[in-house]
Amino acid sequence: PWSNGKVGRVGCSFAAVVQARMAFERPPHLTAIWPDVTPINSYHHQAREGGAMQMHMFWALFLHAQDAQEIKDDPEAQETIWNGLRDLRLWLRRMPFQPGQTPLAVVPNLEKILFDYACRGAYDDFWARECNDFERNFHRHADIPGTFTGGWFDPFSSAMTGYYAAMAQKNTTPQRLIMGPWTHMGMRDDATYTGDVDFGPESVWGLDYYFESMARFFDRWLKDESTGVDDEPPVRLFVMGGGSGCKTPDGKLDRRIEMPVEKPSKIAFGGPNLDIMYVTTIGNVGPDGKGDPAQPHAGCLFAIEAGVQGLPTPPARVSW
């Protein structure tokens, strides 16, 4: 009696992966979803972005291991995982990893995943599996309302925008995208800054507004209540930038530099007068392990005369 039969799903990171996977099955009661900060292609977004293994996934495997069913009744194995998590920097210094010699060995399936992440450098049948590559299976995704949220400083920013774009093109039901200057969990934080940059109070969502927005979205689609969601723009983006060379006085971007690649990644200014902008880019690797012929320059380093002077990059010293 307490349920009208409509089901909504919400969750971030792995809990958002589960939402997408459920949507492929098209269960009849699944009515709306709100995936937050999730990859949609484990090879490109999560484990091997740019080619090398992403080290944040080494930490993530420990996070999953600490509550793994295989060791739920094994305090000694749980302690091994927690000790490994505490000594994570030490384990990174012991690379390359050896099978059976990492703390993850107490959860064998997760240690196997570690070596898949570390050693499978080319997109192969493993990465093409449905659990790893949602993009190849979006044609099976349920046509239901969705809100897709992410942060510009999250590893999965391109995944969230890509997820929204695919659903907006494919589905007949309303789809929404919300992106801000947040890290993986920053959307639910009250901080106005990310790293060394403060984006001001307009950048803050915070937990209360996050839950309030979520309740309005699900009340609209699960309870058929008028909550104002239908009147909101489908795409809400926090445009970063400010000061000379970034925005005009009325808040508009004042310049755009076209590049022959889809995925520029980092910039730094150099040259005698700091007026050369160096831009690194991400290579596109296809299922055959080769680069995309439509983007032959993807993965290259560009030097651009931007017409503005940058700031020097602070020096760093790394010791092992």
Beta strands, then each sheet from edge to edge (+ up, - down):
strand 1: 7-12
strand 2: 30-36
strand 3: 146-151
strand 4: 175-180
strand 5: 193-194
strand 6: 197-198
strand 7: 235-237
strand 8: 264-270
strand 9: 276-281
strand 10: 301-305
sheet 1: 1+ 2+
sheet 2: 3+ 4+ 7+
sheet 3: 5+ 6-
sheet 4: 8+ 9- 10+
end
